[in-house]
Amino acid sequence: MDYKLYYWDLPFRGVFIEMLLQDVGASYQRLDASEIYPDKCLTIQNPGMAPPYLYDYGIRKTIAQMPAILMHLAHKYDYLPKRAETHTLALKTILDCNDVLMEITNYNGMQMWEKARWDAFRYGRLPDWMQIFENTGLAHGLHDGKGFLLGSTISVADIATTALFGTMMYAFPQLENDVQENAPAIAGLCRRIESRAVIAPFLEQQRAKYGRGYCGGQIERSLRKVMDE
Ligand SMILES: N[C@@H](CCC(=O)N[C@@H](CS)C(=O)NCC(=O)O)C(=O)O
């Protein structure tokens, strides 16, 4: 066993880590976040505020913060671009993904969505985010039918981008057109990454288990409500 992943029974931030673990062929056990959070989150080595947590048997330590966990794994399994600029852009892409997760959940559920504010986000910042990913891909040779976000080989940035938009489109089919219109090459990238040999059966199994569940809780209910209004 290589890792233990502590997260809730949801895709949201956990799917980023699981898709990477799957693609690199690492073995891991998934445990409920409540095993660490909140009672032990200050006393573990490398304390961290909130799930996800990844325990790495190799270093016998835990890492928190989804972007840090992805960087840790990407270094280890050579899923980072070589050039300094694209290496930095891989981190920037993961941070962009985490910002979108925060924004779509109204700052991790601090306040529930209401229709006017949701619409302003859906037709304002959300398409801007989509175009940021699209333009990054196009600048590095991504086409509708081929290529990767930061060049000719897969990197952690492709996994993160797909964990973001692929999961979003699956959980909220209403948003499929938004991605297709604002970021057609990204929509194609998501389809290609989601159909990779180990990722496809993993997602099939995960989606059988969680259905269209996304981030859970009251904030997911509020998101679904404003989207249907
Ligand atoms: N910036 C952290 C965010 C962690 C976070 O917000 N985790 C959520 C679940 S995705 C949670 O359980 N939060 C509980 C809390 O913050 O107390 C990361 O990227 O890992």
The ligand as an SDF file (V2000), in Angstrom:
LIG
                    3D

 20 19  0  0  0  0  0  0  0  0999 V2000
   -7.7320   24.7300    0.7890 N   0  0  0  0  0  0  0  0  0  0  0  0
   -8.1040   23.4180    1.2760 C   0  0  0  0  0  0  0  0  0  0  0  0
   -9.6080   23.4280    1.5010 C   0  0  0  0  0  0  0  0  0  0  0  0
  -10.0680   22.3290    2.3910 C   0  0  0  0  0  0  0  0  0  0  0  0
  -11.5610   22.3340    2.5410 C   0  0  0  0  0  0  0  0  0  0  0  0
  -12.2480   23.3570    2.4190 O   0  0  0  0  0  0  0  0  0  0  0  0
  -12.0980   21.1450    2.7960 N   0  0  0  0  0  0  0  0  0  0  0  0
  -13.5120   20.9600    2.9250 C   0  0  0  0  0  0  0  0  0  0  0  0
  -13.9700   19.7620    2.1450 C   0  0  0  0  0  0  0  0  0  0  0  0
  -13.5070   19.9270    0.4340 S   0  0  0  0  0  0  0  0  0  0  0  0
  -13.8600   20.7150    4.3780 C   0  0  0  0  0  0  0  0  0  0  0  0
  -14.0980   19.5980    4.7940 O   0  0  0  0  0  0  0  0  0  0  0  0
  -13.8700   21.7890    5.1560 N   0  0  0  0  0  0  0  0  0  0  0  0
  -14.1680   21.7790    6.5570 C   0  0  0  0  0  0  0  0  0  0  0  0
  -13.5230   22.9800    7.2500 C   0  0  0  0  0  0  0  0  0  0  0  0
  -12.9110   23.8190    6.5760 O   0  0  0  0  0  0  0  0  0  0  0  0
  -13.6520   23.0560    8.4550 O   0  0  0  0  0  0  0  0  0  0  0  0
   -7.7050   22.3760    0.2250 C   0  0  0  0  0  0  0  0  0  0  0  0
   -7.5540   22.7370   -0.9380 O   0  0  0  0  0  0  0  0  0  0  0  0
   -7.5050   21.2100    0.5440 O   0  0  0  0  0  0  0  0  0  0  0  0
  1  2  1  0
  2  3  1  0
  2 18  1  0
  3  4  1  0
  4  5  1  0
  5  6  2  0
  5  7  1  0
  7  8  1  0
  8  9  1  0
  8 11  1  0
  9 10  1  0
 11 12  2  0
 11 13  1  0
 13 14  1  0
 14 15  1  0
 15 16  2  0
 15 17  1  0
 18 19  2  0
 18 20  1  0
M  END
$$$$
